[in-house]
Amino acid sequence: MRIALIGCGGSGKTYLSKQLGEHFGAPVTHLDAVYYDDAWNTLDKEKFAAVQEELVAAPSWVIEGNYAGTLPIRLRAADKVIFLDIPPAVCLWGIAQRRLRHGGGQNDSTGVYDRITWNFIRYVWGYRKSMAPRVRDLIREHASQATVHTVTSRRQARHLLDRLKAAHTT
């Protein structure tokens, strides 16, 4: 199973990717952990793309993160694409809950890579208008071989997770 999981910050990518990885026995990669180091320095774009090319060559994986510039790499290789198109208020609430649970900064054991800035809050608030249309276009263009699931609420995400688990165990 090769699953590309996309969505705004706070949409539930980390939680869902962990659940899917555990159930399907697939390694989970949080792209924020690849892109940023402990001091929030970014990886060179060519190296970031090369790492993803290596990751998608594996027979099984769950990769979560946006990074539209390299999204085609993941979309072309995925069996399943899950786009968490969650409302911005819900995402901001998810970010607040994550901060309360884990604090800020990087936490490799939980997959949480949390750095809240005003630019990040504006990005989350405007994601559905600015980024989501681009993501949908990239999915249409590069994921023709994949089963695509677009989820617009936390409830739908839980139902999708239950359906995927049930289909795998039968």
Backbone as JSON Lines, residues from 0, in Angstrom:
{"i":0,"aa":"M","n":[0.84,-1.17,0.0],"ca":[0.0,0.0,0.0],"c":[0.89,1.23,0.0]}
{"i":1,"aa":"R","n":[0.63,2.14,-0.92],"ca":[1.39,3.39,-1.01],"c":[0.39,4.53,-0.95]}
{"i":2,"aa":"I","n":[0.44,5.28,0.16],"ca":[-0.57,6.3,0.43],"c":[0.08,7.67,0.54]}
{"i":3,"aa":"A","n":[-0.39,8.61,-0.28],"ca":[0.0,10.01,-0.18],"c":[-1.1,10.74,0.58]}
{"i":4,"aa":"L","n":[-0.74,11.37,1.66],"ca":[-1.7,12.07,2.52],"c":[-1.38,13.55,2.49]}
{"i":5,"aa":"I","n":[-2.36,14.35,2.07],"ca":[-2.16,15.78,1.84],"c":[-3.21,16.54,2.63]}
{"i":6,"aa":"G","n":[-2.85,17.7,3.14],"ca":[-3.83,18.53,3.82],"c":[-3.15,19.68,4.52]}
{"i":7,"aa":"C","n":[-3.95,20.62,4.9],"ca":[-3.48,21.82,5.6],"c":[-2.91,21.45,6.95]}
{"i":8,"aa":"G","n":[-2.05,22.28,7.49],"ca":[-1.59,22.12,8.86],"c":[-2.8,22.05,9.79]}
{"i":9,"aa":"G","n":[-2.78,21.11,10.72],"ca":[-3.87,20.96,11.67],"c":[-5.04,20.14,11.17]}
{"i":10,"aa":"S","n":[-4.93,19.61,9.94],"ca":[-6.05,18.87,9.35],"c":[-6.14,17.43,9.85]}
{"i":11,"aa":"G","n":[-5.07,16.94,10.48],"ca":[-5.08,15.57,11.0],"c":[-4.2,14.62,10.23]}
{"i":12,"aa":"K","n":[-3.29,15.14,9.42],"ca":[-2.4,14.29,8.62],"c":[-1.56,13.35,9.49]}
{"i":13,"aa":"T","n":[-0.98,13.89,10.53],"ca":[-0.1,13.1,11.38],"c":[-0.85,11.95,12.03]}
{"i":14,"aa":"Y","n":[-1.99,12.25,12.62],"ca":[-2.79,11.21,13.27],"c":[-3.19,10.13,12.27]}
{"i":15,"aa":"L","n":[-3.75,10.54,11.14],"ca":[-4.23,9.58,10.15],"c":[-3.08,8.77,9.57]}
{"i":16,"aa":"S","n":[-1.95,9.41,9.3],"ca":[-0.82,8.67,8.73],"c":[-0.32,7.61,9.7]}
{"i":17,"aa":"K","n":[-0.27,7.93,10.99],"ca":[0.16,6.93,11.98],"c":[-0.8,5.75,12.03]}
{"i":18,"aa":"Q","n":[-2.09,6.05,12.02],"ca":[-3.08,4.97,12.05],"c":[-2.95,4.07,10.82]}
{"i":19,"aa":"L","n":[-2.81,4.68,9.65],"ca":[-2.69,3.92,8.41],"c":[-1.4,3.11,8.39]}
{"i":20,"aa":"G","n":[-0.31,3.74,8.78],"ca":[0.97,3.05,8.8],"c":[0.95,1.83,9.71]}
{"i":21,"aa":"E","n":[0.38,2.0,10.9],"ca":[0.29,0.88,11.84],"c":[-0.58,-0.24,11.28]}
{"i":22,"aa":"H","n":[-1.73,0.12,10.73],"ca":[-2.65,-0.92,10.24],"c":[-2.09,-1.67,9.04]}
{"i":23,"aa":"F","n":[-1.49,-0.94,8.11],"ca":[-1.01,-1.57,6.88],"c":[0.44,-2.05,7.0]}
{"i":24,"aa":"G","n":[1.08,-1.78,8.12],"ca":[2.48,-2.18,8.28],"c":[3.4,-1.44,7.34]}
{"i":25,"aa":"A","n":[3.08,-0.19,7.06],"ca":[3.87,0.62,6.12],"c":[4.65,1.69,6.88]}
{"i":26,"aa":"P","n":[5.87,1.96,6.44],"ca":[6.61,3.04,7.08],"c":[5.93,4.39,6.81]}
{"i":27,"aa":"V","n":[5.96,5.24,7.82],"ca":[5.34,6.56,7.73],"c":[6.44,7.62,7.67]}
{"i":28,"aa":"T","n":[6.32,8.53,6.72],"ca":[7.24,9.65,6.61],"c":[6.46,10.94,6.76]}
{"i":29,"aa":"H","n":[6.9,11.78,7.69],"ca":[6.34,13.12,7.87],"c":[7.29,14.05,7.13]}
{"i":30,"aa":"L","n":[6.84,14.65,6.05],"ca":[7.74,15.45,5.21],"c":[8.33,16.64,5.94]}
{"i":31,"aa":"D","n":[7.63,17.18,6.94],"ca":[8.23,18.27,7.71],"c":[9.53,17.82,8.37]}
{"i":32,"aa":"A","n":[9.58,16.56,8.81],"ca":[10.79,16.03,9.45],"c":[11.93,15.88,8.46]}
{"i":33,"aa":"V","n":[11.6,15.7,7.2],"ca":[12.61,15.6,6.15],"c":[13.07,16.99,5.74]}
{"i":34,"aa":"Y","n":[12.13,17.91,5.61],"ca":[12.41,19.24,5.07],"c":[13.13,20.16,6.06]}
{"i":35,"aa":"Y","n":[12.8,20.05,7.35],"ca":[13.38,20.94,8.37],"c":[14.33,20.17,9.28]}
{"i":36,"aa":"D","n":[15.4,20.84,9.67],"ca":[16.25,20.25,10.71],"c":[15.82,20.8,12.06]}
{"i":37,"aa":"D","n":[16.56,20.46,13.12],"ca":[16.17,20.87,14.47],"c":[16.15,22.39,14.66]}
{"i":38,"aa":"A","n":[16.9,23.11,13.85],"ca":[16.94,24.57,13.95],"c":[16.02,25.24,12.92]}
{"i":39,"aa":"W","n":[15.15,24.46,12.3],"ca":[14.2,24.94,11.29],"c":[14.87,25.43,10.02]}
{"i":40,"aa":"N","n":[16.06,24.92,9.73],"ca":[16.68,25.18,8.44],"c":[16.08,24.2,7.44]}
{"i":41,"aa":"T","n":[15.93,24.64,6.2],"ca":[15.29,23.8,5.19],"c":[16.32,23.04,4.37]}
{"i":42,"aa":"L","n":[15.88,21.9,3.88],"ca":[16.69,21.07,3.0],"c":[16.68,21.69,1.6]}
{"i":43,"aa":"D","n":[17.77,21.59,0.92],"ca":[17.86,22.04,-0.47],"c":[16.74,21.38,-1.29]}
{"i":44,"aa":"K","n":[16.12,22.13,-2.2],"ca":[14.96,21.62,-2.95],"c":[15.29,20.38,-3.77]}
{"i":45,"aa":"E","n":[16.47,20.34,-4.39],"ca":[16.84,19.18,-5.18],"c":[17.02,17.94,-4.29]}
{"i":46,"aa":"K","n":[17.63,18.14,-3.13],"ca":[17.8,17.03,-2.19],"c":[16.46,16.56,-1.65]}
{"i":47,"aa":"F","n":[15.57,17.52,-1.38],"ca":[14.24,17.18,-0.88],"c":[13.5,16.32,-1.9]}
{"i":48,"aa":"A","n":[13.57,16.69,-3.17],"ca":[12.93,15.91,-4.23],"c":[13.6,14.53,-4.35]}
{"i":49,"aa":"A","n":[14.92,14.48,-4.25],"ca":[15.64,13.21,-4.37],"c":[15.26,12.26,-3.23]}
{"i":50,"aa":"V","n":[15.12,12.78,-2.02],"ca":[14.71,11.95,-0.89],"c":[13.33,11.35,-1.17]}
{"i":51,"aa":"Q","n":[12.43,12.17,-1.69],"ca":[11.09,11.66,-1.97],"c":[11.09,10.62,-3.08]}
{"i":52,"aa":"E","n":[11.94,10.79,-4.08],"ca":[12.06,9.77,-5.13],"c":[12.49,8.44,-4.52]}
{"i":53,"aa":"E","n":[13.41,8.49,-3.58],"ca":[13.84,7.27,-2.9],"c":[12.71,6.67,-2.08]}
{"i":54,"aa":"L","n":[11.98,7.52,-1.36],"ca":[10.88,7.03,-0.51],"c":[9.81,6.33,-1.33]}
{"i":55,"aa":"V","n":[9.42,6.92,-2.46],"ca":[8.31,6.35,-3.25],"c":[8.72,5.11,-4.03]}
{"i":56,"aa":"A","n":[10.03,4.83,-4.1],"ca":[10.48,3.61,-4.76],"c":[10.23,2.37,-3.91]}
{"i":57,"aa":"A","n":[9.97,2.57,-2.64],"ca":[9.7,1.44,-1.74],"c":[8.36,0.81,-2.08]}
{"i":58,"aa":"P","n":[8.17,-0.46,-1.75],"ca":[6.92,-1.15,-2.09],"c":[5.72,-0.71,-1.26]}
{"i":59,"aa":"S","n":[5.97,-0.13,-0.09],"ca":[4.88,0.25,0.81],"c":[5.28,1.49,1.58]}
{"i":60,"aa":"W","n":[4.38,2.45,1.69],"ca":[4.67,3.67,2.44],"c":[3.41,4.5,2.67]}
{"i":61,"aa":"V","n":[3.52,5.36,3.68],"ca":[2.55,6.43,3.91],"c":[3.41,7.69,4.05]}
{"i":62,"aa":"I","n":[3.17,8.64,3.17],"ca":[3.92,9.9,3.22],"c":[2.91,11.02,3.39]}
{"i":63,"aa":"E","n":[3.1,11.81,4.47],"ca":[2.19,12.9,4.72],"c":[2.89,14.24,4.65]}
{"i":64,"aa":"G","n":[2.22,15.18,4.0],"ca":[2.73,16.54,3.88],"c":[2.23,17.17,2.61]}
{"i":65,"aa":"N","n":[2.35,18.46,2.53],"ca":[1.91,19.2,1.35],"c":[3.03,19.31,0.33]}
{"i":66,"aa":"Y","n":[3.78,20.4,0.4],"ca":[4.91,20.62,-0.48],"c":[4.51,20.4,-1.94]}
{"i":67,"aa":"A","n":[3.7,21.32,-2.43],"ca":[3.14,21.21,-3.78],"c":[4.21,21.09,-4.86]}
{"i":68,"aa":"G","n":[5.37,21.67,-4.64],"ca":[6.44,21.6,-5.63],"c":[6.92,20.18,-5.89]}
{"i":69,"aa":"T","n":[6.8,19.31,-4.89],"ca":[7.22,17.92,-5.06],"c":[6.05,16.95,-4.98]}
{"i":70,"aa":"L","n":[4.85,17.46,-4.86],"ca":[3.67,16.6,-4.75],"c":[3.53,15.64,-5.93]}
{"i":71,"aa":"P","n":[3.84,16.04,-7.16],"ca":[3.72,15.08,-8.27],"c":[4.54,13.8,-8.08]}
{"i":72,"aa":"I","n":[5.67,13.89,-7.41],"ca":[6.48,12.7,-7.15],"c":[5.64,11.67,-6.4]}
{"i":73,"aa":"R","n":[4.97,12.12,-5.34],"ca":[4.17,11.23,-4.51],"c":[2.9,10.79,-5.21]}
{"i":74,"aa":"L","n":[2.26,11.71,-5.91],"ca":[1.0,11.38,-6.58],"c":[1.17,10.32,-7.66]}
{"i":75,"aa":"R","n":[2.24,10.43,-8.44],"ca":[2.47,9.46,-9.52],"c":[2.71,8.06,-8.99]}
{"i":76,"aa":"A","n":[3.27,7.94,-7.78],"ca":[3.63,6.63,-7.23],"c":[2.58,6.04,-6.31]}
{"i":77,"aa":"A","n":[1.6,6.83,-5.9],"ca":[0.63,6.4,-4.88],"c":[-0.44,5.47,-5.43]}
{"i":78,"aa":"D","n":[-0.85,4.52,-4.59],"ca":[-2.03,3.7,-4.86],"c":[-3.29,4.44,-4.39]}
{"i":79,"aa":"K","n":[-3.13,5.14,-3.26],"ca":[-4.22,5.9,-2.67],"c":[-3.73,7.3,-2.37]}
{"i":80,"aa":"V","n":[-4.6,8.27,-2.62],"ca":[-4.34,9.66,-2.27],"c":[-5.47,10.09,-1.36]}
{"i":81,"aa":"I","n":[-5.11,10.63,-0.21],"ca":[-6.11,11.14,0.72],"c":[-5.84,12.63,0.89]}
{"i":82,"aa":"F","n":[-6.83,13.42,0.48],"ca":[-6.73,14.87,0.59],"c":[-7.66,15.33,1.71]}
{"i":83,"aa":"L","n":[-7.08,15.81,2.79],"ca":[-7.85,16.31,3.92],"c":[-8.15,17.79,3.67]}
{"i":84,"aa":"D","n":[-9.31,18.04,3.09],"ca":[-9.75,19.4,2.75],"c":[-10.67,19.9,3.86]}
{"i":85,"aa":"I","n":[-10.08,20.12,5.02],"ca":[-10.78,20.42,6.26],"c":[-10.94,21.94,6.4]}
{"i":86,"aa":"P","n":[-12.08,22.42,6.95],"ca":[-12.27,23.87,7.12],"c":[-11.17,24.51,7.97]}
{"i":87,"aa":"P","n":[-10.83,25.76,7.67],"ca":[-9.71,26.41,8.37],"c":[-9.91,26.53,9.88]}
{"i":88,"aa":"A","n":[-11.11,26.79,10.34],"ca":[-11.33,26.91,11.79],"c":[-11.03,25.58,12.48]}
{"i":89,"aa":"V","n":[-11.38,24.47,11.85],"ca":[-11.11,23.15,12.42],"c":[-9.6,22.91,12.44]}
{"i":90,"aa":"C","n":[-8.91,23.31,11.38],"ca":[-7.45,23.14,11.33],"c":[-6.77,23.98,12.41]}
{"i":91,"aa":"L","n":[-7.21,25.22,12.57],"ca":[-6.61,26.07,13.61],"c":[-6.87,25.49,15.0]}
{"i":92,"aa":"W","n":[-8.04,24.93,15.21],"ca":[-8.34,24.27,16.49],"c":[-7.42,23.06,16.67]}
{"i":93,"aa":"G","n":[-7.19,22.32,15.6],"ca":[-6.28,21.17,15.67],"c":[-4.86,21.61,16.01]}
{"i":94,"aa":"I","n":[-4.43,22.73,15.47],"ca":[-3.1,23.26,15.77],"c":[-3.01,23.67,17.24]}
{"i":95,"aa":"A","n":[-4.05,24.33,17.74],"ca":[-4.07,24.73,19.15],"c":[-4.03,23.51,20.07]}
{"i":96,"aa":"Q","n":[-4.8,22.48,19.73],"ca":[-4.79,21.26,20.54],"c":[-3.42,20.59,20.51]}
{"i":97,"aa":"R","n":[-2.81,20.55,19.33],"ca":[-1.48,19.96,19.2],"c":[-0.47,20.72,20.06]}
{"i":98,"aa":"R","n":[-0.54,22.02,20.05],"ca":[0.38,22.84,20.84],"c":[0.19,22.54,22.33]}
{"i":99,"aa":"L","n":[-1.06,22.42,22.75],"ca":[-1.33,22.12,24.16],"c":[-0.81,20.74,24.55]}
{"i":100,"aa":"R","n":[-0.95,19.76,23.66],"ca":[-0.51,18.39,23.94],"c":[1.01,18.24,23.91]}
{"i":101,"aa":"H","n":[1.65,18.84,22.92],"ca":[3.06,18.54,22.66],"c":[4.0,19.71,22.85]}
{"i":102,"aa":"G","n":[3.48,20.91,22.97],"ca":[4.35,22.08,22.99],"c":[4.83,22.39,21.59]}
{"i":103,"aa":"G","n":[5.67,23.38,21.45],"ca":[6.15,23.77,20.12],"c":[7.4,23.03,19.73]}
{"i":104,"aa":"G","n":[7.87,23.32,18.55],"ca":[9.11,22.73,18.06],"c":[8.91,21.36,17.46]}
{"i":105,"aa":"Q","n":[10.0,20.61,17.42],"ca":[9.99,19.32,16.76],"c":[9.93,18.2,17.78]}
{"i":106,"aa":"N","n":[9.15,17.21,17.48],"ca":[9.03,16.04,18.34],"c":[9.02,14.82,17.43]}
{"i":107,"aa":"D","n":[10.17,14.22,17.26],"ca":[10.3,13.1,16.32],"c":[9.46,11.89,16.71]}
{"i":108,"aa":"S","n":[9.25,11.66,18.0],"ca":[8.51,10.47,18.41],"c":[7.02,10.55,18.06]}
{"i":109,"aa":"T","n":[6.49,11.76,17.97],"ca":[5.06,11.9,17.66],"c":[4.81,12.35,16.23]}
{"i":110,"aa":"G","n":[5.84,12.77,15.53],"ca":[5.65,13.28,14.18],"c":[5.15,14.71,14.15]}
{"i":111,"aa":"V","n":[5.19,15.39,15.29],"ca":[4.69,16.76,15.36],"c":[5.84,17.72,15.08]}
{"i":112,"aa":"Y","n":[5.65,18.59,14.14],"ca":[6.63,19.59,13.77],"c":[5.9,20.92,13.79]}
{"i":113,"aa":"D","n":[5.95,21.58,14.94],"ca":[5.05,22.67,15.24],"c":[5.82,23.97,15.41]}
{"i":114,"aa":"R","n":[5.57,24.88,14.5],"ca":[6.12,26.23,14.61],"c":[5.03,27.17,14.15]}
{"i":115,"aa":"I","n":[4.42,27.83,15.1],"ca":[3.3,28.72,14.79],"c":[3.8,30.15,14.64]}
{"i":116,"aa":"T","n":[3.56,30.71,13.47],"ca":[3.86,32.11,13.18],"c":[2.6,32.73,12.58]}
{"i":117,"aa":"W","n":[2.58,34.05,12.51],"ca":[1.42,34.7,11.88],"c":[1.3,34.3,10.42]}
{"i":118,"aa":"N","n":[2.42,34.14,9.75],"ca":[2.37,33.69,8.34],"c":[1.74,32.31,8.24]}
{"i":119,"aa":"F","n":[2.08,31.43,9.17],"ca":[1.51,30.09,9.17],"c":[0.01,30.14,9.43]}
{"i":120,"aa":"I","n":[-0.43,30.95,10.37],"ca":[-1.86,31.1,10.67],"c":[-2.6,31.63,9.44]}
{"i":121,"aa":"R","n":[-2.03,32.63,8.77],"ca":[-2.65,33.16,7.54],"c":[-2.71,32.09,6.45]}
{"i":122,"aa":"Y","n":[-1.65,31.3,6.35],"ca":[-1.61,30.21,5.37],"c":[-2.74,29.21,5.65]}
{"i":123,"aa":"V","n":[-2.89,28.81,6.91],"ca":[-3.94,27.87,7.28],"c":[-5.3,28.47,6.99]}
{"i":124,"aa":"W","n":[-5.51,29.71,7.36],"ca":[-6.81,30.36,7.16],"c":[-7.16,30.45,5.67]}
{"i":125,"aa":"G","n":[-6.16,30.7,4.83],"ca":[-6.42,30.86,3.4],"c":[-6.19,29.62,2.57]}
{"i":126,"aa":"Y","n":[-5.86,28.49,3.21],"ca":[-5.49,27.26,2.49],"c":[-6.55,26.84,1.48]}
{"i":127,"aa":"R","n":[-7.8,26.83,1.88],"ca":[-8.86,26.34,0.99],"c":[-9.01,27.22,-0.25]}
{"i":128,"aa":"K","n":[-8.71,28.5,-0.13],"ca":[-8.83,29.4,-1.28],"c":[-7.57,29.41,-2.14]}
{"i":129,"aa":"S","n":[-6.4,29.36,-1.48],"ca":[-5.17,29.51,-2.26],"c":[-4.52,28.19,-2.63]}
{"i":130,"aa":"M","n":[-4.43,27.27,-1.69],"ca":[-3.67,26.05,-1.93],"c":[-4.53,24.88,-2.39]}
{"i":131,"aa":"A","n":[-5.7,24.72,-1.82],"ca":[-6.54,23.55,-2.16],"c":[-6.83,23.45,-3.66]}
{"i":132,"aa":"P","n":[-7.14,24.54,-4.35],"ca":[-7.37,24.4,-5.81],"c":[-6.13,23.88,-6.53]}
{"i":133,"aa":"R","n":[-4.96,24.32,-6.1],"ca":[-3.72,23.85,-6.73],"c":[-3.52,22.35,-6.45]}
{"i":134,"aa":"V","n":[-3.8,21.94,-5.21],"ca":[-3.68,20.52,-4.86],"c":[-4.64,19.68,-5.7]}
{"i":135,"aa":"R","n":[-5.88,20.13,-5.82],"ca":[-6.85,19.38,-6.63],"c":[-6.38,19.26,-8.08]}
{"i":136,"aa":"D","n":[-5.83,20.34,-8.63],"ca":[-5.3,20.29,-10.01],"c":[-4.15,19.29,-10.12]}
{"i":137,"aa":"L","n":[-3.25,19.3,-9.15],"ca":[-2.13,18.36,-9.17],"c":[-2.61,16.92,-9.06]}
{"i":138,"aa":"I","n":[-3.62,16.7,-8.22],"ca":[-4.18,15.35,-8.09],"c":[-4.76,14.9,-9.43]}
{"i":139,"aa":"R","n":[-5.55,15.78,-10.06],"ca":[-6.15,15.42,-11.36],"c":[-5.07,15.12,-12.4]}
{"i":140,"aa":"E","n":[-4.01,15.89,-12.37],"ca":[-2.95,15.76,-13.37],"c":[-2.03,14.56,-13.14]}
{"i":141,"aa":"H","n":[-1.74,14.23,-11.87],"ca":[-0.68,13.25,-11.6],"c":[-1.13,11.97,-10.9]}
{"i":142,"aa":"A","n":[-2.37,11.88,-10.46],"ca":[-2.79,10.7,-9.69],"c":[-3.85,9.89,-10.41]}
{"i":143,"aa":"S","n":[-3.76,9.8,-11.72],"ca":[-4.8,9.12,-12.49],"c":[-4.88,7.63,-12.17]}
{"i":144,"aa":"Q","n":[-3.79,7.02,-11.7],"ca":[-3.79,5.58,-11.39],"c":[-4.2,5.3,-9.95]}
{"i":145,"aa":"A","n":[-4.35,6.32,-9.14],"ca":[-4.63,6.14,-7.71],"c":[-6.11,6.28,-7.4]}
{"i":146,"aa":"T","n":[-6.52,5.66,-6.31],"ca":[-7.84,5.89,-5.75],"c":[-7.72,7.15,-4.91]}
{"i":147,"aa":"V","n":[-8.55,8.14,-5.19],"ca":[-8.47,9.43,-4.51],"c":[-9.65,9.59,-3.57]}
{"i":148,"aa":"H","n":[-9.34,9.95,-2.34],"ca":[-10.36,10.22,-1.32],"c":[-10.2,11.67,-0.88]}
{"i":149,"aa":"T","n":[-11.24,12.48,-1.04],"ca":[-11.24,13.84,-0.52],"c":[-12.13,13.87,0.7]}
{"i":150,"aa":"V","n":[-11.59,14.32,1.8],"ca":[-12.27,14.3,3.09],"c":[-12.46,15.74,3.54]}
{"i":151,"aa":"T","n":[-13.68,16.09,3.94],"ca":[-13.95,17.48,4.3],"c":[-14.34,17.68,5.77]}
{"i":152,"aa":"S","n":[-14.22,16.63,6.58],"ca":[-14.51,16.77,8.01],"c":[-13.74,15.69,8.78]}
{"i":153,"aa":"R","n":[-13.59,15.9,10.05],"ca":[-12.95,14.89,10.9],"c":[-13.77,13.61,10.93]}
{"i":154,"aa":"R","n":[-15.07,13.75,10.93],"ca":[-15.95,12.57,10.92],"c":[-15.73,11.75,9.66]}
{"i":155,"aa":"Q","n":[-15.66,12.42,8.5],"ca":[-15.38,11.69,7.26],"c":[-14.02,11.0,7.31]}
{"i":156,"aa":"A","n":[-13.05,11.65,7.93],"ca":[-11.72,11.05,8.05],"c":[-11.78,9.76,8.89]}
{"i":157,"aa":"R","n":[-12.52,9.8,9.99],"ca":[-12.66,8.59,10.83],"c":[-13.37,7.48,10.06]}
{"i":158,"aa":"H","n":[-14.42,7.84,9.31],"ca":[-15.14,6.83,8.51],"c":[-14.25,6.24,7.42]}
{"i":159,"aa":"L","n":[-13.47,7.08,6.77],"ca":[-12.55,6.59,5.74],"c":[-11.53,5.64,6.37]}
{"i":160,"aa":"L","n":[-10.97,6.01,7.49],"ca":[-10.01,5.15,8.17],"c":[-10.66,3.8,8.49]}
{"i":161,"aa":"D","n":[-11.86,3.82,9.02],"ca":[-12.57,2.57,9.33],"c":[-12.81,1.73,8.08]}
{"i":162,"aa":"R","n":[-13.2,2.38,6.98],"ca":[-13.46,1.65,5.73],"c":[-12.18,1.02,5.17]}
{"i":163,"aa":"L","n":[-11.1,1.79,5.19],"ca":[-9.83,1.27,4.67],"c":[-9.34,0.1,5.51]}
{"i":164,"aa":"K","n":[-9.47,0.22,6.82],"ca":[-9.06,-0.88,7.7],"c":[-9.93,-2.11,7.45]}
{"i":165,"aa":"A","n":[-11.23,-1.91,7.35],"ca":[-12.14,-3.04,7.13],"c":[-11.86,-3.71,5.78]}
{"i":166,"aa":"A","n":[-11.62,-2.95,4.75],"ca":[-11.36,-3.52,3.42],"c":[-10.04,-4.31,3.43]}
{"i":167,"aa":"H","n":[-9.12,-3.89,4.24],"ca":[-7.83,-4.57,4.3],"c":[-7.89,-5.88,5.07]}
{"i":168,"aa":"T","n":[-8.79,-5.96,6.06],"ca":[-8.86,-7.15,6.88],"c":[-9.8,-8.22,6.31]}
{"i":169,"aa":"T","n":[-10.59,-7.87,5.31],"ca":[-11.51,-8.86,4.73],"c":[-10.92,-9.55,3.54]}
